[in-house]
Amino acid sequence: MKYVDEFREPEKAEALRCQIIKLSHQLEKPIKIMEVCGGHTHSIFKYGIEEILPEAIELIHGPGCPVCVMPKGRLDDAIAISQNHNVILATFGDTMRVPGSKTSLLQAKAQGADIRMVYSPLDSLQIAKDNPNKEIVFFALGFETTAPSTAFTIVQAAAEKIHNFSMFCNHVLVIPALQALLNNPDLQLDGFVGPGHVSMVIGTNPYEFISQQYHKPIVISGFEPLDILQSVWMLLQQLVENRCQVENQYNRLVQKAGNQVAINAMSKVFIVRENFDWRGLGDIPFSGLKIHPEYAKFDAELKFTIPNRKVADHKACQCGEILKGVLKPWQCKVFGTACTPETPIGTCMVSSEGACAAYYKYGRFSNFANKKLDEQQIVTLTP
């Protein structure tokens, strides 16, 4: 299969692994690398990548899962909107089972709210066209990856003069989150595997502050096993050569200046919030998007009354520490016992990009509670 099998060849993976081991022997201390994107986390565990890396290299799982960083208060706001008379709330499937302070969207649906799963914002716009006597609200969330599709949908709704449609906007920005992590004294990182999907939109230029201000290397990576292994190898080369640069391994899709059409759409439809609350990271200045006043009639926060309260996480859940990279999922007290995909306590176990879900799904967490596998293990790259 073209463009898939080529990035999963065991021989090439073994060659990269050997080069990574050689470079690791030149390092003076153990190295901590954070993969920012939840998609990378799942690839790492699906293909057993961390298990074949030398013991001196530790991969830290970052806050790049958009559902995982959604605070309970915003979930409660979405549920409150869905309980308005005559409202149909549409959202992505990942958000349906995320627990709010008292219930989830799925439970609210079971109790009578009209909540529907869609695959894109345009699906929710079609629901508005099909139900002119209902108010349709799309629960929009995600990083810059999904924000352009939300922006284009609002532009289309305005062009078609669809007045029974609005967005509950919860889009967040990756750069302020990375800056918050770098300012955290409890987290010592040596480099980043940068998010591929976000970078397809924003490009590589916005990451320059990481190398220039914080003197950390970052490599934008694709999602196949060879992509990730090559990105680790590129990071180690920078560390060995005492360089700090923004490098682009995913250059088959990511351009330096990003996707200008998508960027222009976001600039037209959104403005940056002064603050936005992130699960596990708290309030991060200028890290969230809200709908531009020009499109205020499509802003659900202005159309409906919402609680707008901050809600603390469950005391037993340690999603916050996991999202910040301070803990691994298997170190959480309730992981795999009280908290499972069937009975999730935190968001990291619910989302398809959550670190806890990755550990649980692929059953590899026990390997990290014990000694790492031998460096001479044969690479199979079998999911």
Steps between C-alpha positions, in 0.01 A plus 500: 500500500670818381586760767414265786713186482803713415479657845473168685790300357671306781844515333496879489368514855785278618754722325356808668493323835869415471586861418291620795687263733836626371399862555363422847845372603640846424260673737615596847165444670159338447284690253132593534310568179137611497274399215243779504226337293272224626511345154873445548438344841266242349744419220779459752303241695331338203837415348697454823744779414591598855577138583777482239666829592810494722442544870666842495209641296165559663194615308267735691137531395381857451171693500429469128169315537223761449235303689736431789571867569130594505415606858190370675344845515486529122342153477240615750436807283444281193260278693313809624458621141369157393232517768346815352161450341515459123878447486687229311863477612744342254854393584778255421476146637803538729321756715185296563639297793724762659382546859386844611446586866174299523438328169627461143350596167415135439314478832324831427391354168363193678305733728328666206731769359527500121875448459636364174842374396636647177821461302548865405353844571341491156290204616356718775429776246302249296302410813412870529376505142295187560349634824416869442281514811780380730808677634809301398819543706831344401735428793825606330830395652852410402832663417583685180446169320120524519453876546510576123208266429301679772592836346400397149169363631415832666588687180274267305217539753528877464505481120190278497330713769430204727376663819422193713865396523775590750829374642610442858866575432770325703791503256843531660849592378805279528771767532379651833466147641861419408612824658314413821675161507840655445436740787420211734804444728379150592535374144851472360490428128784465251299526179164466325347282235276767350137449396458410133133581445510840670818587310329428167291808581736736685832390343834481681573871553294535823725247677815710466457638853567150638850493358576871531358579846507164675789340314319173434495310170172405336431274202159508330407135443265285298302220660634178351758300699790598275395865526524491878825303509660738250380799706660356815821443304493861373450630854790294633722630221421855608572419865828325420608791279381753761250656257151636570295534184151451360524212253227355282494123455142518367597712200285294265198680650623784724624824346699767680228764459212256555166508319426866435141436391424330833686767698307778325169327573583475871611864512173606339265305726681484836671727748724388785358482853694672775491178704380146458485226761678173410456176686822433686669820388261759646445843348733568210500858364409547134461126444139469385290626211157659502275612219568844351234767575430518126356147529342550844163362386671160466647510852312263733658665805307815410181320397460288813551538872772265625629430853858604408645354819839346567466144629780309675600159368420178685738469796606149405567589135851609407430602140651841569839357591485266201418784260793700637732202457573477873348150532458203268147354480588181686615716794147634549337340806178411317641401161360167381298447819238764576586680174456299180364584153164357612497700825724802439576743779723730296521619142831325424320164515212613276653666198634304205817710539528476879817359653312280749286358219818419305660319795178311574414412139835359401574330832858617515488686831626198696829521312568841648423399855778242468838508334516619141548241231855425394651738245573211268131409465401436139282767344172361369281813477192283542200683650 
